[in-house]
């Protein structure tokens, strides 16, 4: 098989796998708090709610964010 065709097929399969992951599970773990919902202070003693995820431990995946944006553009909202 030609290397360019193999690269194209691999890219398409990877994209479809990521799209299905975004559809089935639109939320991933927050990168800032690693899904723990709280962040330790600089001294490592106290903790507070994560500001990035508002203490949920979840974030919207980039693919799902793009899907929602495209859907809003199409619907005219």
NORJOFEN-V979309 format. One record per residue. RES is the residue in one letter. PHI is phi in whole degrees, 0 to 359 (* if undefined). D_CENTER is the distance of its C-alpha to the mean C-alpha in Angstrom with 2 decimals. Layout:
BEGIN
res->{RES;RES}
phi->{PHI;PHI}
d_center->{D_CENTER;D_CENTER}
END
This chain:
BEGIN
res->{X;X;X;X;X;X;X;X;X;X;X;X;X;X;X;X;X;X;X;X;X;X;X;X;X;X;X;X;X;X;X;X;X;X;X;X;X;X;X;X;X;X;X;X;X;X;X;X;X;X;X;X;X;X;X;X;X;X;X;X;X;X;X;X;X;X;X;X;X;X;X;X;X;X;X;X;X}
phi->{*;292;300;292;293;296;296;294;296;297;296;295;296;297;295;294;296;292;297;291;295;292;286;283;222;289;249;240;291;292;284;289;259;59;82;273;76;230;237;285;284;296;276;81;258;281;218;217;295;291;283;291;251;59;78;269;83;238;221;281;294;300;298;289;299;295;297;297;297;296;293;295;296;292;283;79;271}
d_center->{33.36;32.81;30.10;28.62;28.42;26.82;24.15;23.54;23.38;20.98;18.62;18.96;18.40;15.24;13.89;15.10;13.59;10.00;10.96;12.47;9.63;7.62;11.08;12.07;9.25;7.09;6.11;5.25;7.84;8.55;9.50;12.69;14.21;12.56;12.41;16.13;16.18;18.92;19.64;23.01;25.18;26.53;29.43;27.35;29.30;27.98;24.50;22.82;19.83;16.65;16.65;13.02;12.01;15.66;16.42;14.19;12.19;8.99;6.26;4.96;1.98;4.46;6.59;7.14;7.91;10.21;11.64;12.57;14.08;16.06;17.24;18.48;20.28;21.87;22.98;24.37;22.93}
END
